[in-house]
């Protein structure tokens, strides 16, 4: 249950302006509506809102609810957090006041020079060890096959099974994760972390590991006698960190939830056509990026007695962190959302890399007979420069379909358009329409991802309908990510549609979402491109 509570004893300076005249609001997640008795005693809940989650992890929150709850964030949870910080600060001052260790804590043997000061969120340059060691590749189970190939590409050290895993994820009887990592293999090393956003049950595990890699305590061996219970209070531990962390996101599942809309309820159905809508989307794509970019923790007081990686403890050095997105749907909102956290954001397009491979094929038809078709104008804008630079096609060989969305419905105009790059007197882009194809032409349809393939197959049919001898038109569909609703049934249906179009139509994608692309293996009309070489070039 998620409840934002306001403590009537909290200082007024902690309140938002609306909090002085509005009652606090409880936000409860669906299925967890039962409130704790203590909550009822401390506050009156005037409204509740259940979460509405779809395949894109969309959540809508009443706009007025959020405004009224702004001040309530300083409630019970805030008071508890403040008390904990205050206690730690008082303790720190008692230890380090005037640069001396207080008599009460002299017996701990903890170093008095550790003061929790940090050098900003994180460093900009990697630690010293990374300059002469090979990178360590870590991945959750869903991306382990890709990780294994990437290790070979990077020349990473391989460990025999008898030596144990670098990362072990098991589960307690309660189903809570029981995670362990080999700290000697990661301390001071450059880490390549393949982060799986498809299996959302693994998000917490991966986020926890990412925090651990940015700073972890290694207890002194002597604390074994206390079953590892006293090393913190006595300062009998060392501090380790990775030297540099690159989080590679082959596919970013919440990518379509990068912004918010205003929503209204009409006859029990959601609509975003009302300019006065009182509900808002939660842009989960931005907030997962922030979770990924969160700096690691500081060592617990009274502090470690040494650094294991040769990097400073005072001020505390944190390893550089970069997020590497492969073919992200919308780049700018995500990059801006973490601009205050010190992480490096890299947005890498796979389409230019694929175009080079496409042109290098012996079957390449040449510039005169090759056409690139985009299923909407957004994809055209995203990739037109890459097509021009890589394939050197003329403007009237780079086509797009006009598509508009009204609510949940999509309307497609059954024509193919192109732009010349020039503008008329009113600033409108000049262009024209493609009227027909000829036998022997080669059409490449490109998009960043697909859920059902419906729009892509519609584009194929439109192109074939414009060729007098449709059997003579070769068509290749390329999508960087095959989402297919993460459903094997959808993948099978996609293959059936592909086969119905004939052998002259091919489907090409990458292995960024193995749960779907593994189902395409051995299909004669499908090709799955391994992205390990592409990633290796980026992180080497």
N, C-alpha and C positions, 0 to 999 in steps of 0.2 A: 504494500500500500504506500503510495506517495502522497504525503499530506504536507502542505506548506502551512506552518503554524506561526502565530504571532504570540509572543510572550508579553503579557501585560506589564511585566516588570522590566522590559527591555528599555534601554535609553532611547529617548525620542530621536536622537541623531541617527539611529539605525532605521528609522521608518521612512517609507516613501511618502510623498505628499498626500496621496489619496488615502493612506492608511489611517489618517486622523479622523476620517468621517465615513469609512466604509468598513463593513465587517469582513473578517478574514474568510478565505475560500479554501475548501479542501478539494484537491484534485486526486481522484482515485482511479486506479487502473482497473479495467474490466476484469471481473472475476475475483477482485480483492476488495469488495465494497465494505466489508466488516471493519468498523473502526475500533481502535483501542479505547477502553473506557477512559483512560487518562486524557485522551484527545477531546472527548465530549465535555469533560470537566473544564478544560482550559479555553475552549473556543466554541463559538456557534458557527456552524457551517451553513452558509446561505445558498450554495449551489455546488453541484458536482458535475463532472464531465467525464464520461467514459472515453477511453482511447478508441479511435477508429483506425485499424491497421489493415493495409492492403498489401499486395505483392511487392510494392515499392516502399514498404514500411512508412506509409504516410500517416501522420497523426495530426488531427485538427484540434485546436484549443480555442476556446471562446476569447476573443480579443479583450473584452471588458474584464473577463476573469483574470487574465494575465496582468492587466493594468492594476486591478485591485489587489493582486497578490504580490506586487512589487515590493511593498514594504514588509510583507510577511516573511520574506526570506531571512529576516533577522530574528526569527522565532526561536523555538526551543533548540533546533539543530544548530542554529547560529550561536546561541548562548553556550551550548555545550562545547562547540568548536572553539569559541573565544576563551572559555575557561581552560581548555586544554593548552591552548597556545600561551595563555597568561601564565599558567603553572610552569610550562617549559621555559618561558622567558625569565621568570623569577629564579628558576633553578640555574639557568645559564648565568644570570647576573651574580648569583651567589658563588658560582664557580669562578667567573672571570672578572669580577669586580676589581678594578685597579690592576688587572693583569695577574692576579694571584689566585691560587686555588683555595677555596674555603676549607677550614680545618675539618668540617664534617665530611668532605669528600676527598681529602688527601689520601685516605687509605685505599681508594679505588685504583690508584696508579694511572688514571686516565690522563692524557696529555692536556695541559691547560691551554695550549695554543689553538685548539680547534674551536671555532666560534660560529660555525654554520653560515658564514658569509659565502655567497655564491657569485661567481663571475658572470653575471647576467643569467639568462635562461640556459645557455649552453655555449660551448666554444665554437669557433668557426673553422678551426683546423684540427685534423685528426691527431690522436696521441702518438707518441714516439714509436711504440711497438709496431703499429700498423705499417710503417714504412718498410719493414723488412720481413713481414710475415704474410702468408697467403690468407685470403678472406675465408670466413666460415659461413656456410650457407645453412640456414635454418628454415624449416617450413612445417606447417601443420600437415596432418595426414592427407588432406585433400589435394595438396600441391607437392607431395613428396616425390612423385615421378618426375615432375618438372625440376625439382630441386636436385635430384640425382644427376640429371643431365647437365644442369648448370654447374654443379661441382666439377664435373669432368671438363667443361669448357674453361673454367677458371683455374683449374689445377689445384683445387682445394684438397686438403689432406683427407685421406680416407682412413677410417678406423675399422678394425675387424669386429665382428659381432661379439667376440669374447671380451672386448674392451668396453662394451656397454654403449648406449646411445648418448649423443650429445644432449638430446632433449628427451625426457620421458614424461608422458602424460598418462596417468592412470586415474582411477576414480575410487573414492571411498564408498562404503555401502550406502551412504546418503546420496550418492551420485555427484557429490561435489568434487571438483578436480583436485588431484594429488600430483603436483608437478615438481619435477626435479631437472636441473641442468648441470652439466659438467663445467664448473666454473673455471677450471684450469684451461679448458679449450677455448673459452671466450674472453678471458680477461686480457685487456690490451689489444684485442684483435678487431679487425674490420669485419662487421657482421652484415651479411645480406639476408634479410628476413623476408621471405615470400609470405605475404599476408593474405589469408583466405577470407574473403567477405561473402562467399556463397553460403557456406555452412554457418549460419548465424549462431548456432549453439556453441561455436568455438570462439566467438568474439571476446568474451571475458578472459578466456585462457590466454589468447594471443596478446591482448592488451596488458595483462599481468606480466607476461614474459618480457614484453617491450619495456615496461617499467623496470623490471629486474636488470635488464641488460645495461641500463643507464646508471646503475649504482647498486651494489649489493654488499652486504656484510658477510665476511668469512670468519666464523668464530675461531678463536685459538683452540688448538687441540686439547689443551688442559681442561676446557669447560665440559668435556665429555662426562666428567664425574658428576656434574650437576644436571646431566641430560640436556645440556645446551640451554640452561635457563638463566644463567647469570652473566653471560659475556657482555650484554649490552650495558647493564648498570655498572659493571666494573671496567668498561672500556677495553675489554680484552678481545678485540676483533680487528681485522684488517678490512680495508675498503677496496673493492674491485669494480672495474667498469670495462665495457667495451671501448675500443679506441674510436670507432666511427660506426654508425648504424645507418644502413640504407633499407628502408621499408619499401619493398616492391609490391605494388598492387596491380597484378595482372588484369584483374577485373574489379571495378569498384561498384558493388551492388546497389548502393543508394544513389547512383549518379543522377537519376532523373528528379531527385528531390533536393535540388540545389537552390530553390527559391520558394517563396510563399505566394499564395493567392487568397483572396477573400471569398468565403463560402457562405452559402445560405442553405437552409433546409426548406424544401418545397414538396409538400405531400410525401414526406418521409424520404425524399431523395436529395442528395447533395448537388448543388449547382454553383458554379463559379461565375455565373453571368450577372450577378447582382452587385452593383458598385457599393452597396451599403452592407454587404455580407459581414456577419459578426463573428465568423470563425476563421482561423488562419491555419495554413499548413505549418507543420514543424519541419524546417529544411534539414532533414537528417543527414544529407550529404555533407553539409557544412559542419555539423556537430560531431560526426564520426571522425572527420579530418582533425578537428580540435582534440579529440580524445587521443588520436594517434600522435599528435604533436606535443602532448603534455610532457613537460620536463620530468626527469626522474626525481626521486625523493632525496632528501639530505640525510646523512648518517644520523642515527639516534644518539642523543647525548648520554654520557659526556664525550663521546666521539671515539673514532678508531685510533689505534696507536701507529698505524702505518698505511701507506698506499701500496697496492700490489702492482700498479701499472706504471709507476714512475711519474705520475701526473699529480699536480698539487691538491692538497686538502684545504689549504687556506690561501686565497679564497678557493672554495670548492670548484674543481674542474668537472664539467659535464661533457660527455662526448657529443660531437656534432650529430645531428639527426636530419636525414633527408627522406622525403616521401616521393617515390617515383611512380607516377600513374601511367599506365599504358593505355593509350587511346581513350582518354576521359571524355565523356559526352560534352560537358560544359566546364571549361577550365577556369575562367576568371573568378567566378563566385567561390570556388573551393580555395584557390590560391589566396584570395583576399581574406577569407575567413580565419586563416591561421597566421596572418601577417604579424601579429603581436607576440608570437610564441617562439620566434627564433629558429624555426625549422626551415630547411631549404626545400622548396617545392619544385619538382621537375615534372613537366607534362610532355610526354614523348608520344609522337604519332607513329603508329605502325604502318599506316597506309603508304607513305613514301617508300619505306623499306620493301613493302609488298610490290609496289609498282616497278621497282628495279628488278625484282625476281620475275614479274610478269613479262617485262620487256625482254628479259634474257632467255625466255623459252624459245626453243627452235620453232614452235608453232606460231610465234608472234606474227600478226598479219601486217605489221607496218603502219605508219601514220596515216596512210591514205584510206585504209579499210578498218581502222580501229576507232571505236567510239566508246566514251565513258558516259554512263548514265547514272544520275543520282535520283533516289526516290523522293527527294524533296529539296527545296531551295536551301534549307539550312545545311544539309550535307554538301551541296554544291559550294556554298561559301566556305565551308570548312576545308575542303580538299582541292578546290580548283587550282590554286597555285602549285600544289604538289603535282597535279596532273600535267600542268604546263611545263614545269621544270623537269619532270622525270620522263614523260612520254613525248613532249614537244608537239602536242596536238593543236590543231587550229581551233578557233573559238567555236565554230559550228560542229565540232566533233565532241564537245563537252556539253552534255545535255542534262536537263532536270525536269522533274514532274512537279506541277503545282499542287500542293496539298494544303487543306485547311482543316482545323479542328474546331468543332462546336460542342462543348461539353465532352461527352465520351464518344461522340461520333466523328469520323474522319471522312472528308469529301475530297475525291481525287479527280482532277481534270484530265481527261483522256487525250492529252497532247504532250509533245516533247518540245521544250524550249531551250534556247541558248542565249548567251549574252556576248556582245562584241567587245565589252570593256570600255565603250564610249558612252557619253551621256548626251541627251538632247538639250534644247535651250532651257527646259524646265527642271533639269537635273535628274531626269529619269534615265535609267540604264537602257541603252539600245540593245536590241536583240532580234531574234526571229524564231521560227518554228521548223523543226525537222519533219519533213513530210513522208519520207520513205527510206527504207533500207534496201540493199541489194544482196543477192546470194553471194556468199563469200565474205561479207562483212563480219566483224568480230565486235560484240558488245560486251563491255565490262560494267557490271552494276555494282556500286560500292556503297556501303553504309557501315556505321561503327558497330551497331548491334541489331539483333532482331529477336523478337519474342515468339512470333508465330511464322514468320516468313511471308505472311499474306501480302504486305506491300511490295516486297521484292518479287514474288511470283506474279503479282499484278503488273509490275514493270516489264517482266519477261513477256507476258502475253501481249502487252501493249506494243512492245518492239516487234514481236513476231507478226502481229497483225498489220504492221506497216511494211512487211516484206512479202512480195508476190510469191516467193518460194521460201516459206518459213523454215523448211527443213534445211535450207542452205545457210541459215543464220546461226552462227555460233555465239553462245551466250555463256558468260562466266559470272556467277554471283559471288562477291566477296564481302564478308562481314568480319570485322576484327573479333567480335565476341558473339558466340551463339548462346543466347540466354535460354530461349525456348521454354520459358516459365519454369526452368529447372525440372522439367517433367519429361521422363522417357517417352510417355505417350505422345507428347507434342513433337518430339524429335522423330518418332516413327511416322507421324502424319506428315511432317516436313519432307521426309524421304519419299513417301508415296507421291506427294505433289511433284517432287523433283523428277522422279522416274516417269511420271505421266507427261512431262514436257519433252521427253526424248533424250537420247544419248548426246545430242549436241548442246545440252545445257548442263553445266557443271556447277557445283557448290563448293566454295573454298572458305575455310575459317581457320582460326588458330586454336591452340590448346590452352587458352587462358581460363576456360571453364570446363575442366575435365569431366565433370558429371554429365555433361551433354555431349561433348565432342568425342568422348570414348565410344559413343554409340554409332559414330560415323565411320569408324575404322573398318576397312575391308569393303566399303561400298565403292563400286567402280566409278560412280559419278561424283564422289566426294573426296576432298583432300583436306587434311588437317595439318597446318603449318606449325612447326615447333618454334616457339618464341625464345628458346633458351639462347640461341646465337645472338638474337637481337638484344636480350637483356644483358648478356655477357659483354657485349660491346659498350653498353651504357655504364656498367658498374666496374669494369676492369680498372 
